[in-house]
Amino acid sequence: MTRRWFVAVVLIAGLACAATPGSVGSCGSDELDASADFDSYCRQRAELECTRQFLRKEITAETRDTCRWKGIDVCSVSSFPSDCRPSKRLTEACLNALASFDTLKTNEQDLPECKQKVLCTASPVASDAGVENP
């Protein structure tokens, strides 16, 4: 009888201490609400855009690779505008939309998750950079 009582107490205590539905991870801020890292976002976006163009047969594999390197160069001299700090959640939504085969035929600028109103566009840091925004 003592063993059953002990098991019952442990089960009840486990249920009393368990997380309630919806409370998982609620003990702090959501890391996706933090400001996005521009360099990481920009590089991933540039590479995805080049890959999408290749998959749509708009460019060759060699051009795709050149496109990726140019995108990385553009990102190294770009940043979010000073009045724009999108969250990781917004940048991840854009990157996920770009990575999806379901959106492959949609032009990158037409993806709702990547629109300027939803997600800020990149702007060159230096005016003499001689490169366009990704």
PEWO-V519946 format. One line per field, one symbol per residue. ss: DSSP state (~ for helix, > for strand, _ for the rest). phi: phi as a letter, one per 30 degrees, with the letter a starting at -180 (. if undefined). burial: # if it has 9 or more other ideal C-beta (glycine too) atoms within 8 Angstrom, else .. Layout:
ss=???
phi=???
burial=???
This chain:
ss=_~~~~~~~~~~~~~~~~_____________~~~_>__~~~~~~~~~~~~~~~~~~_____~~~~~~~~~~~~~~~~_>>>______>~~~~~~~~~~~~_~~~____~~~_~~~_______>>>__________
phi=.dddddddddddddddcdddeicdiddadddddddddeedddddddddddddddddidbddddeddedddddddddcbadedcbbddeedddddddddddddcedddedcdedcdeddbdcdbddcdcdibcdd
burial=...................................#.#..##############....#...##..##.######.##.#.....#############....##...#..#.###..###.###....#.#..#
